[in-house]
Amino acid sequence: MKGAQRDSNSGRSLVWATLVWLLPVTLLLSQARENLARSRETAITRAIEMVSPAVAGINVIKLQKGPRPYGLLFDDTIWSTIFPETYRRVKSLGSGLVLSSDGYIVTNAHVVEHAAEVIVTLPGGAEYEVRNIFQDPLSDIALLKIDAQGLPMVKLGDSDDLMIGEWAVALGNPLGLFDVNMQPTATLGIISGLHMDFGHKEPGRVYQDMIQTDASINPGNSGGPLVNADGEVIGINSFIFTEGAYSAGSIGIGFAIPINRVREIVEELKTKGRVDRDIRTGLHGRPVDRATQRYLGLPERRGLMITIVEEGSPGDRAGLRPGDIILETNGRPVHTGLDFRYIVEEDLLKAGDKLQMKIWRDGEEMVITMELGR
């Protein structure tokens, strides 16, 4: 019995000795794994981890007008009295960024325009139907509101303080991949260019002072954030260049709206529900022809001659009068009324903003400042 007792005690001692030896080894292995994981972390992985919880996938249903039955065989005017117009549901998608914990989300206006239904999906799979959409089509910015509280927020950077060559990460929902694992997709690149001005890239939409990146951006990325290596949002991804009409994929030339402009537009959308682009000048005019050039002694045939100044209008208050020739507006030449309008739109001006105009009056040039009215 004593021998058995000694064997039992020896066994327990061996177990304890093994445990005592294994414990520090296990701790060391665990620490090694943790250190290995830390060694794989970079500024980029941390930036993605910081911003991803606030990136949303956006699914949109739009109604598109369809053809009437036998529309090719019969006159549409007559046939419309027999068959009403038909519409079909078309799905599209985009990305968004949570701006506030109470459910405000920014995206591109072109993502949600003409939408009949908009569903926002957050990381993890929670879905929300959008109840309110506020848009500024000219700047291609839209603000969505969902019924949610306690949403994650991210830090917005300063898009006036960027360097060509610094890291940039595009996060979003390219080609609907957000729905595969309920997480945004990340692509990496650099800031390739700054202050890229495109003017009216398409009717009613202006892209000025854009950020260029070679981070891969594809259909569905529109409205998602462009992020720097510090995890700050510096822009909203908006459009790409492709090889041609039959190719829609990324070729490494993408563009984002600077976050400083987004911040300004969003604040107005949030407080007023719209950006007041309904401006008034009270001016009427016509292009300068050769006869007018000779009569007024203009060195060359250019400019827009004011023919009418409405009483009490912004133009009247600025001191403009019939016969003045508008040569430049905000430093750009003006030849027609359309030129004038495009300059106002390309500068994303609104009621209350000021215009500097170089005019020709009484044989000399002068500069007049006019505040745009409503």
C-alpha positions in Angstrom: 0.0 0.0 0.0 2.8 2.4 0.8 4.3 1.7 -2.6 1.0 2.5 -4.3 0.7 5.7 -2.3 4.1 6.7 -3.4 3.3 6.0 -7.0 0.1 8.1 -6.7 2.0 11.0 -5.2 4.6 10.8 -7.8 1.9 10.9 -10.6 0.3 14.0 -9.1 3.7 15.6 -8.7 4.5 14.9 -12.4 1.1 16.4 -13.4 1.7 19.5 -11.4 5.2 19.8 -12.7 3.9 19.5 -16.3 1.2 22.1 -15.6 3.7 24.5 -14.1 5.9 24.0 -17.1 3.1 24.4 -19.7 1.6 27.5 -18.2 4.4 29.9 -19.0 4.9 28.2 -22.4 1.2 28.7 -23.2 1.4 32.3 -22.1 4.5 32.8 -24.2 2.8 31.3 -27.2 -0.3 33.4 -26.7 1.9 36.5 -26.4 3.8 35.5 -29.5 0.6 35.1 -31.5 -0.6 38.5 -30.3 2.7 40.1 -31.2 2.6 38.5 -34.6 -0.9 39.9 -35.2 0.3 43.3 -34.1 3.3 43.1 -36.4 0.8 42.7 -39.3 -1.1 45.8 -38.4 -0.4 48.9 -40.3 -1.8 52.4 -40.5 -3.9 51.2 -43.4 -5.4 48.3 -41.5 -6.1 50.6 -38.5 -7.7 53.2 -40.8 -10.0 50.5 -42.4 -10.9 49.2 -38.9 -11.8 52.7 -37.7 -14.0 53.7 -40.6 -15.7 50.5 -41.8 -18.4 50.4 -39.0 -19.8 53.7 -40.4 -19.9 52.6 -44.1 -23.3 51.6 -45.5 -24.5 49.7 -48.5 -27.4 51.4 -50.3 -29.9 49.5 -52.4 -32.3 51.6 -54.6 -35.4 50.8 -56.5 -36.1 53.3 -59.3 -39.2 53.4 -61.6 -38.4 53.6 -65.3 -41.1 54.3 -67.9 -41.6 51.3 -70.1 -43.0 51.1 -73.7 -46.8 50.9 -74.3 -48.1 47.7 -75.8 -47.8 47.8 -79.6 -46.3 51.2 -79.3 -44.3 50.7 -82.5 -47.4 49.9 -84.5 -49.7 52.7 -83.5 -49.4 56.5 -83.0 -48.4 57.1 -79.4 -50.8 60.1 -79.0 -53.8 57.9 -80.0 -52.6 54.8 -78.2 -52.1 56.7 -74.9 -55.9 57.1 -74.6 -56.2 53.3 -74.7 -53.3 52.0 -72.6 -51.8 54.0 -69.7 -48.1 54.4 -69.3 -46.3 51.4 -67.8 -43.3 51.5 -65.4 -40.8 48.8 -64.4 -38.8 48.5 -61.2 -35.0 48.9 -61.8 -32.5 48.1 -59.0 -29.3 50.1 -58.5 -26.9 50.4 -55.7 -24.3 52.6 -54.1 -22.5 53.4 -50.8 -23.0 55.8 -47.9 -21.3 57.1 -44.8 -22.8 57.6 -41.4 -22.4 61.2 -40.4 -24.2 61.3 -37.1 -25.3 58.8 -34.4 -29.0 59.7 -35.0 -29.2 58.4 -38.5 -27.9 60.9 -41.0 -26.1 59.3 -43.9 -24.3 61.1 -46.8 -24.1 59.7 -50.4 -24.1 60.9 -54.0 -27.3 62.5 -55.3 -27.0 60.4 -58.5 -27.3 57.2 -56.3 -30.7 58.1 -55.0 -32.2 60.4 -57.7 -35.6 59.3 -59.0 -35.7 56.6 -56.3 -39.0 55.0 -55.3 -37.5 53.1 -52.5 -34.1 53.3 -50.7 -32.8 50.7 -48.2 -29.6 51.3 -46.1 -27.7 48.3 -44.9 -25.2 48.8 -42.1 -22.2 46.5 -41.3 -23.6 43.4 -39.6 -26.8 43.3 -41.8 -29.2 45.7 -40.0 -31.5 47.3 -42.7 -33.3 50.6 -42.6 -35.8 52.1 -45.0 -34.9 55.7 -45.8 -37.8 58.1 -44.9 -36.3 61.4 -45.9 -33.9 62.3 -48.8 -32.4 65.8 -49.1 -30.5 66.5 -52.3 -28.3 69.1 -54.0 -28.1 67.7 -57.5 -25.7 70.3 -58.7 -23.0 69.2 -56.3 -24.0 65.6 -56.5 -24.5 65.3 -52.7 -27.5 63.8 -50.9 -28.3 63.4 -47.2 -30.5 60.4 -46.1 -32.3 60.0 -42.8 -33.0 56.7 -41.2 -34.8 55.9 -37.9 -31.7 54.8 -35.8 -29.8 55.9 -32.8 -26.3 55.1 -31.5 -24.7 54.7 -34.9 -20.9 54.7 -35.1 -19.3 57.9 -36.3 -16.0 58.7 -37.9 -13.6 61.6 -37.9 -13.8 64.0 -40.9 -10.4 65.2 -42.1 -9.4 68.5 -43.8 -9.5 68.1 -47.6 -7.6 71.4 -48.0 -4.6 69.8 -46.3 -3.8 66.8 -48.7 -0.6 65.8 -50.4 -0.3 64.0 -53.8 1.2 60.6 -53.1 -0.2 60.0 -49.6 -2.2 56.8 -49.0 -5.9 56.7 -49.8 -8.4 53.9 -49.0 -11.8 53.7 -50.8 -14.5 51.9 -48.8 -17.9 50.9 -50.1 -20.2 48.5 -51.9 -18.7 47.8 -55.3 -20.9 45.6 -57.5 -23.1 44.8 -54.5 -20.3 42.9 -52.6 -21.5 44.5 -49.3 -24.4 42.1 -49.3 -22.1 39.1 -49.5 -20.7 39.4 -45.9 -22.4 42.6 -44.7 -19.1 44.5 -44.6 -17.6 47.2 -46.9 -14.9 46.4 -49.3 -11.6 48.2 -49.1 -9.2 49.1 -51.9 -5.9 50.9 -51.5 -4.2 53.6 -53.6 -2.7 57.0 -53.3 -4.0 60.5 -53.9 -3.0 61.0 -57.6 -4.2 64.6 -58.1 -5.8 67.5 -56.4 -8.0 70.4 -57.5 -9.3 68.6 -60.6 -11.9 70.8 -62.3 -14.4 69.2 -64.7 -17.2 71.8 -64.7 -20.4 70.5 -66.1 -19.4 66.8 -66.6 -23.1 66.1 -67.3 -26.2 68.3 -67.5 -27.2 69.8 -64.1 -24.1 68.4 -62.3 -20.8 70.1 -61.6 -17.6 68.5 -60.4 -15.0 71.0 -59.3 -11.9 70.8 -57.1 -12.1 67.0 -57.1 -9.6 64.6 -55.5 -8.1 62.0 -57.9 -7.1 58.6 -56.6 -5.9 55.3 -58.1 -7.7 53.3 -55.4 -10.0 50.9 -57.3 -13.5 52.4 -57.6 -16.2 50.5 -59.3 -20.0 50.8 -59.8 -21.5 50.7 -56.3 -18.6 52.6 -54.7 -20.4 56.0 -55.4 -21.2 57.7 -52.2 -18.6 55.8 -50.1 -15.8 57.4 -48.2 -12.2 58.0 -49.3 -10.0 57.7 -46.2 -6.4 58.8 -45.4 -3.9 56.8 -43.4 -5.0 58.4 -40.1 -8.5 57.0 -40.5 -10.0 60.4 -41.5 -12.6 60.7 -44.2 -11.2 63.1 -46.8 -13.8 62.7 -49.6 -16.8 61.0 -51.0 -16.1 58.8 -54.0 -18.2 59.9 -57.0 -17.1 58.8 -60.5 -14.4 57.1 -62.5 -12.9 57.3 -66.0 -13.1 54.1 -68.0 -11.6 52.9 -71.3 -14.7 53.4 -73.3 -18.5 53.1 -73.6 -18.4 49.3 -73.4 -16.1 49.1 -70.3 -17.4 50.1 -66.9 -14.6 48.8 -64.7 -11.9 50.7 -62.9 -8.7 51.7 -64.7 -7.3 53.4 -61.6 -8.6 56.9 -62.3 -11.3 57.8 -59.8 -12.5 61.0 -58.3 -13.9 62.1 -54.9 -15.8 65.2 -53.7 -13.6 66.9 -51.1 -15.0 66.4 -47.6 -14.9 70.1 -46.8 -17.4 70.8 -49.5 -19.5 67.8 -48.4 -19.5 69.2 -44.9 -20.8 72.6 -46.0 -23.5 71.2 -48.3 -24.7 68.6 -45.7 -25.0 71.3 -43.1 -27.4 73.3 -45.3 -29.3 70.2 -46.3 -29.7 69.3 -42.7 -30.9 72.7 -41.5 -32.9 73.9 -44.5 -33.7 70.7 -46.4 -32.2 72.1 -49.6 -29.4 74.3 -51.0 -30.9 77.6 -52.4 -29.8 77.6 -56.0 -32.8 79.7 -57.2 -30.8 82.8 -57.7 -31.7 86.1 -59.4 -29.6 88.9 -60.9 -32.3 91.1 -62.5 -30.0 91.4 -65.6 -31.0 90.8 -69.2 -28.5 91.0 -72.1 -27.3 89.9 -75.4 -23.9 89.0 -77.0 -21.8 91.9 -78.3 -21.9 92.0 -82.1 -19.5 93.9 -84.5 -21.7 97.0 -84.7 -21.8 97.2 -80.9 -18.1 96.7 -80.6 -17.4 99.5 -83.0 -19.9 101.8 -81.5 -18.6 101.4 -77.9 -15.0 101.3 -78.9 -14.3 97.8 -77.5 -10.7 96.6 -78.4 -12.2 93.2 -79.4 -15.6 91.6 -79.9 -16.4 90.0 -76.7 -18.7 90.2 -73.7 -22.3 90.3 -72.8 -24.1 93.7 -73.2 -26.7 94.5 -70.5 -29.9 95.6 -72.1 -32.2 95.7 -69.0 -31.6 96.1 -65.3 -34.7 95.4 -63.2 -35.4 98.0 -60.6 -34.4 96.9 -57.1 -32.7 93.8 -58.4 -29.2 92.6 -57.3 -27.8 94.0 -60.5 -29.4 97.4 -59.8 -28.1 97.4 -56.2 -24.6 96.6 -57.5 -24.7 99.7 -59.7 -25.0 98.0 -63.1 -26.9 99.8 -65.9 -28.0 99.2 -69.5 -25.1 99.5 -71.9 -22.5 98.0 -69.6 -20.6 95.1 -71.1 -19.8 92.2 -68.8 -16.4 91.0 -69.9 -15.6 88.5 -67.1 -17.3 86.9 -64.2 -15.2 85.5 -61.3 -12.1 85.8 -63.6 -13.6 83.9 -66.5 -14.7 85.3 -69.9 -18.4 85.8 -70.6 -19.7 85.9 -74.2 -23.3 84.7 -73.7 -26.0 84.5 -71.0 -25.3 80.7 -71.0 -21.6 81.4 -70.1 -22.8 83.6 -67.2 -25.1 80.8 -65.9 -22.4 78.1 -66.3 -19.9 80.2 -64.3 -22.5 80.6 -61.5 -23.2 76.9 -61.4 -19.6 75.8 -61.8 -18.7 77.8 -58.7 -21.6 76.2 -56.9 -22.9 79.6 -55.9 -26.2 80.2 -54.2 -28.3 83.1 -53.1 -26.3 85.4 -50.9 -23.0 84.6 -52.5 -21.0 87.3 -54.3 -19.8 87.7 -57.9 -17.0 89.8 -59.2 -17.6 91.2 -62.6 -15.2 93.0 -64.9 -17.3 95.4 -67.1 -16.7 97.9 -69.9 -18.2 101.3 -69.3 -17.5 104.7 -70.9 -14.4 103.4 -72.7 -12.7 101.8 -69.7 -12.7 98.6 -67.6 -13.9 98.5 -64.0 -14.8 95.8 -61.5 -18.2 95.6 -59.8 -19.2 93.1 -57.0 -22.8 91.8 -57.1 -24.6 89.8 -54.4 -26.8 87.1 -55.8 -30.4 87.4 -54.8 -33.3 85.0 -54.5 
